[in-house]
Amino acid sequence: MTLWPGLPLTLLENRVSHPPDKDIKVTPLDSLHRELGAKMVPFAGYAMPVQFKGIIAEHQHTRENAGLFDVSHMGQALVKGADAARALETLVPSDLAELAVGRTRYTVFTNDAGGILDDLMATNRGDHLFVVVNAARKDHDFAHMRERLAGAAELEVIEDRALLALQGPKAADVLARLAPPCRHMMFMTAETLTIADVPCFVTRSGYTGEDGYEISVAADKAEHLARLLLAEDEVAAIGLGARDSLRLEAGLCLYGSDIDTTTTPIEASLTWTVSRRRRAEGGFPGAGVILRQIAEGVERKRVGLMLEGKVPARSHAQVTDAAGAVIGEVTSGGFGPTVGAPVAMGYVTIDHAQAETPVQFLVRGKAHPGRVAKLPFVEHRYFKK
């Protein structure tokens, strides 16, 4: 099986299967990945598995059963203090102060120009917030939080825990055999659970559009837990390649591709991260720009894109109108195994952002027809009832 054609070029150009050099970090599951025959790549400073049995097969397995992902390269931290939620609110546009205990919220760090510094997950654990940030941005994020929260809240970076993601329609059945209370959790809720005698902090969340869980576990217990989960018939080890294709079909943003400091939450179709109270009160970086965009609109917007034929449009491919005028750019693109066709996301001018608008994609200098599409490409199957 060749690597999936839509895989980010940074992975394709740097793939390695030999032991990592001294400058590359490893996760607590590194030995297990190599034992399972993973193709390893350097990613965000870590040696990570890009695939085990093939990206398309792993993608389909996750859609149909349950996939186990190692996401231990992500940054985990606690925000502590008498008013930790109010303090963290000064860095994001979402409502954290009124977030109920045991609930998780997706939000973004913004800068003074309204650009996105990173996206993150924040969970209210009662006397503190549990925060997960992107691997490639965690050093920046933690420095940003220390500087901006100084005197209002304390940041405690977690260095001794791994993070596993169990995703797919069979995830709840599998985890319930080892920790029965997990079945009653709803999407974006969190609990401290004992999974086969291993204490874990679990959120019902993920990055695939499927039902599933993210499990924070002590680093020295991670391999034991991973082996227990992989021993279940429905579970297979899944690499970064399928993680990327799954999140693309689900219409979920990848930081550095679909969102960055040059994009605002409103342009990125993440207006819902700006809560009603924060719209009224402001008080977050870039509030003037972001609130003005909510009121007056934007000149461009992140949209889904469908291509005719079989040629995928990669990141940075230009998008044009029928007359050939450039109207935008692809930010993520490749083959969608569940959709059965090339799919992409990108930014187009607002007058071309309506679903079904015909567009063209310039791939290797040749125009390929397509259209703007409604996101997500594959319906989310989060457990919300």
N, C-alpha and C positions, 0 to 999 in steps of 0.2 A: 504494500500500500504506500503510495507516495503521499507526501504531506499535502494537506488540504490547500487548494490554490488561493484561498482567501486569507490564509494565516498571515499575521503581521510580518513584514519583511525583516524586522529585527530578529524574529525567531528563525526564519528561513536561512538568513545569512550567518547565523551564529550557532547552528545546531551542533552539539557535541554529544558523544556517548561515553567518552572516557571520564575518569574521575576529574572533578573540578580542580582548577589551580588554586593557589593560596589566596588569590584576590576574590574568589567567588565564595559566597556563603552557602551553607547547606541547611535544609530544614531537618527536623528530627526524623522525617520519613525517608531521608536520602538513601539509606541502605536498602530499605524495602523497595523503593522505586527501581533501583538497579537490579535487585533480586527478581523483580517482576518483568525485567526486560525493557524498561522504559527508554525511549529516546530522550536524552537530556539536553536542555538548552540553557544558556545563561539568560536570565530574565530579571530585571530590576535588581541586579546584583546577586541573585541566587541561582544555583543550579536547580532547574525545575523540569518535570516531565512534560514533554509536548504531546506524546502519545504512547500508548502501550500496545494496543492491538490494531490501531488504525483510527484516524480521526472520525471518519463517517460512521464506522461501526460504534465507536464510543458515544458519539452524538445520538445515534438512534437508540442505543442501550439506555441512555439517560432519559430520553423521551418515553420509553416503554417500561423501564424497570427502575433501577436506582443506581446512580453513579456516585463514587466516592472521590472527591477532589481534595488535594493537599493545597490549602491556601495559607499555610503557616508563614509565608513571606509577608503577608499583610501586617500592618502595624496595629497592635492592641495597646490600649492605655486606659487609665482610670482618671476621671476628673473629680477631685474631692473638694469639700468645703461646705460651709453652712448654706451657701446659695450658689452651688456649682452650676445648676441649670441656667440660672439668670446670667451667670458669668459667661458660660459658653454661648448663650444667645447673642452676646455682643459680637460674635464672629460669624454667625449664620443667620439666614432670613426666616428660619422656621421657629415654631413655638415649642420650646423645650421646657419652659417653666411649668406648663400645664400638662406635660406628658405624664401619664399615669405610671405608677410603679409597675415594673414588669412589661412595659411597652417599649418598642423599638421604633425609631424614626430615621428615615433617609433624609439627608440634607446636604448642603454644600457650604464650604468656606468661600467667602467672597472677598475681593479686594476693593479699594476705594473707588475704582472705576467700574465696579459691578461685575468684573470678570471672576471666573471660577478658579479658585486656587486648588481645590480638590473636592471630591464628593466623599461622604462618610456615612456611617451608621452610628447612632447614639441610642443607648438603652438606659432607662432609669432603673437603677438597682436600689432605690430607697435612699441610702446615705451617700451615694455617688453615682456618676454616669460611667458606663462602659462604652468606649469609643473604638471603632475599627476604621482605619484609613488605608489608602492604597499603598502598596509596597514601594513603588517608585517615588512616592511623595512623602513617605512617613518621616524622614529626617527633617524635611522642610516643614511639614505640618506640626511636628512636635516642637520645633524651635519657634514657630509662629505662635503656638498655643502658650508656651512658657512665657514668651515676651508679652503677649496681649492679655494673659490671665494673671500675671504677676500681681500679688496683693489681693486678688479676688477669689482665686481658686488654685488648688495644687494639682499639677500634672504628675501622674505616676506611670511611667512607661513600663509595660509588661514584657520582660525579656525571656521568661522561662515557661512560656506556654505555646503550644501549637494550635492551629486552627484547621479543622476539617469541615468539609461541606458534603452532606449526604443529600442528593437531589434526585427527584423523579417521582412518578406516581406511586411507586412501591416504597418510598422512603419511610413513610409513617408506619407501614406494616413491619418493616425491618427493625426500626429503632424501638418500636413498642414491645418487641420480644425481649429487648435488653433493658428497657426503661419504660414500662407501661404508661406512666403519666404523660409522656410526650404526645400521645394521641389526642389529648384534650387541648393542647396548645393551639392557638389561632395564629394566622399570619401576622408577623411583626409583633409577636409576644416573646417573652423570655422567662426561663426558669433555671434554677440550679437543680440538676438531676444527677443521680448516681446511675451510671451506665455500666452494668456488669461489674459492680464494685469500684468503678472509677468515678470520682467526683468531677463533674463537668458543668460548665455554664453554656446553656443551649438557647439559641434563638431560632424561631421558625421563620426562616428567611433564606435568601440565596440570590444567585446571579444567573439563573438559567430560564426563568419564567415558569419553572415547574415548582410544585410543592417540595418542601424539604427543610433541612435544618443546617445551621452552622454551629459547630461544637468547639468551644474553647476548652482545651485539656492540658494538663501539665505535660511539659515536653518529654519527661521520662516515661510517661504513660501512653504517649501518642501512638507508637508503633503497636503496642498491645491492643489498643482500642481499634486501630485500623485493621489489624488482622482479624479481630472478632467480627467486624462489619463485613470484611471481604469474604469471610467464611460463609456468609449467608448467600443462598443461591441467587437472589435477585441482584446482588451487588457486584459491580466491576470497578476497577481502578480507571479513572478518567484523567486525561491530561489537559494542558492549556489549550491545545488546538480545538477540542470539542467545547471547552469552556467558552472560547471566543465565538464559535459558530452558534452555540446555544443562546448566548446573550445577544448576538446580532439579530437572530430571528425573533427574540423577545423584545427588540427595540430598546435595549438597555445601553446606556452610555459607557464608553471606555474613556477614562481620563487620559489626556494627551492626544486623543484622536477626535472624539466627538465633542468633548468639552475641554476648555483650558482657560487661561487668563484672558484670551481674546473673545470669549463667548460669555454672555450673561445667562442667567437661568431662564429669562424670558425668550431669548433667541434660541436656547436649547430645548424649548418646549418643556421646561421644568417649572413653569409658573406656579404649579401646585405646591412647590416647596416653600413658597412665600406665604405664610399663614395669614389669616384674616387680621389677627391682632397685630402682627408685625407690619402689615400694610398700613394700618392705622397709626401705629406708634413709631415705625422706623427704628432707628437705633442700631443698625447693622452696617458693615462696610458696603459702600456703594448704594446705599438706600435711595439716594436722590436719583441716580441713573435708573435703577431697577423699578422704582415706583413710577417714574415718568414713562418708562416703556410699557408698564401695565396699563397706564392711562391712555397713552398716545399710540401704542403699537410699535412694532420694530420693522426694520427694513429687510431682514432676512430671518429664516426660521429653519430649525432642524426638522427634516421630514424623512419618511421612508421612500425608497426608490426601488422600482422593479425594472429589470432589464429583460428585453426580449432575446431569445436565443440562449446560448450557453456560455458566452464570454462574460466573466465577472469584471466589474469595475473596481479597481483597487483604490485605496486612500490617495487623495490628491488628484484623481481623475476629474477633469472639468465636466460640468454639466451645462448644456446649452439649450436654448429654445429651438423651435422647429426651423428658424431662419439661421441658426448657427451662432447667435449671440450668446456669450458666456453669461449664465445666470447663477452659477454656484459651483460647488465642489463636493466630491465624495469624501467622507471622513472615515467610514468603515465599509468594507465591501468584500464579497466572496460568494461562494456557493452555499445556499441554504439547503441542507440535506432533507429537512422535513418539508420545506416548501417545494423542493425538487427543481429549483431554478436559482439563478444568481439574484442576490438581494444586496441592498446597500442602504446606508444612511448618509445624509449630508445636509449641507445648508444651501438653500435657494432663495432668491428674492421673494418677498412676501406675495407679490402678484402672481407667482408661479407655485405657491405652496399648497394650493388646493389639491386634494386627492383626485387622481385620474388625469391630471394635467400632463399632456404629452411632452416628453423631453428627450434629449439625446446625450450620450456619454462618449467622450473622446477617449478611446483606448488604443494606445500605440498609434496615434495619429488618425485613427479611423472612427467615424461616428457610428454609434450603435443606438437603435431606438429603445425607448422605455417610457416609464410614466412615474409620476409621484404616487406613492401608495400610503394608505393608512397604517399606522403602527399600533400594535405590534404585528409582525408577519404571522406569528403563531400565537394563538390566544394564551394568556397567562392562566395557570391552573393553581393559583395560591389557595390555601385552605382558609376561607373567611367565614364560613357559616357557624 
